[in-house]
Amino acid sequence: MAGIGNLTAKQRKLVAAMLTEPTILDAARVAGVSERTAHRYLDDPGVKRAIQTALDTVLGEAMRKVVHGMGAAVGTLEILHQDKDMPPAVRVSAARAILAAGPSLREATELTDRVSALEECTGAKQTLMKKLGVSYE
């Protein structure tokens, strides 16, 4: 599997720009290539993998920050909800947020587990079919 080290300098610049610029045209300008060349690069499997890897890294960092702040956020909601001096609308809003968070987190966790199980099954199927010499594409 080709990594970012196998890309040209301009391809690496485009990968980086794709994370910071709002459009392909803007990313192409930052990378110093034409929009047409950018689209050609974006069709390259190595560039696609590099962008996906970079996005995974950025999203992973963002997720770590979110998880880090979750405890404090729930604590703030609990304080607002329990504070008898708060207006009822604020207390109800805090209660709703707390109640909504539980099922949403559970759904996300269950979905992650289900996707992981499907990926494992798919990988096992592909391995078996390769061993049997059967094309699975």
N, C-alpha and C positions, 0 to 999 in steps of 0.2 A: 504494500500500500504506500503510495507516494505521500510524503509529508510535505510540509511547507518548505523544507530545505530543497526539494526538487523543483520548486517553482522559480521562474525568472524573477528578477528584481521588480519589474513592473507588475507581475502577477501578485507578488507579495504586497506591493503598495496598494493594489486594488483590493486585496483581501482586507487589509487594515482599513482602507477608506470605506469599504462596505459596512463596517461597524460604526462609523462615525458620521457618514453622510446620509441624507434622507432619500436620495435617488441614485439610480445607476449612473445617470449623466453627471451628477455632482461627484460621485466616487471616481468616475473615469477622469474627470478634470483634475482631481487631487492626485490621482495615480499617474497623470501625464499621458493618458492614452485616449483614443477616440471612443465615443460611445459604442460604435460598431465593434471595435477591438475588445472593449469591456464585455460586451455580450458574448463574443467568441470565447474570451477567457472564462466566462461564467458557465459555458457549456463544457469546459474541461473538467473531468472527474477529480483531478488533483486540486484544482481551485475550489470546486464544490466541497471537497472534504476539508480543505483548509478553512473555508468560511464556516462550515458546520462546527469544526473543532473550536474555532475562535468564538463563535456564538455560544457554544456549550460552556466555555470557560467564563465568558461574561455573565451568562445566565446563572451559572453556578455561584459566582461571586455575589450576584444580586440576591439569590436565594439564601445564601448564608447570612447576608445582612438582614433580610426579612425575618429569618428564623431567630436571629439574635435579638431583634426588637419585639418579637411576638410576646414574650413574657411581660415586658414592661407595658406593652399596649393593652394586654388583657388586664394587667394590674390597674391601669388608668381607668379602664371601663368599669372594673369592679368598684373602684373608689367613687366614681361618678354615680354608679347605680345605688350604692349603699348610703351615699350622702343625703340625709334627710333635708338638708338646706337647699339642695339643688331643685330647680323647677322640675315638675313631673315629666315634662317633655324630654328633658335631658336624661333623666333616670330611665324612662321607657326606651329612649334611643340607645342608651348603653346596654340595657337588657336585651334588646333586639340584636345588637351587634354580637353580644356574647352568645346568644342562642343560635345565631346564624353561623358562627365560626365553627362550632363543633361538627355539625353534619358536613359542612364544606370540607373541613380537614379530613374527616373520615372518608368521604367520597374520593378525595385526591389520593389518599393513601391506598384505598382499595383499588383504584384505577391503576396506580403505579404497580401494585402487586400483580394485577391481572395482565398488564402489558408485559411485565417481566416474565411471567409464566408463559405467555404466548411466544415471546422471543426465544425462550428456552426450548419450547416445543418445535419452533421453526428451525432453530439451529440443529436440534437432534434429528429432525426429518432430513435436513440437507446433508448432514453427515452420513446418515444411513443410505440415502440415495446415491451419494458419491461412492460409498463402499460397494454398493450394488452395481455401480456403473450406469445408473439411470439419470437422464437429464431431467432436471426439475425446473427449468426455466420456461 
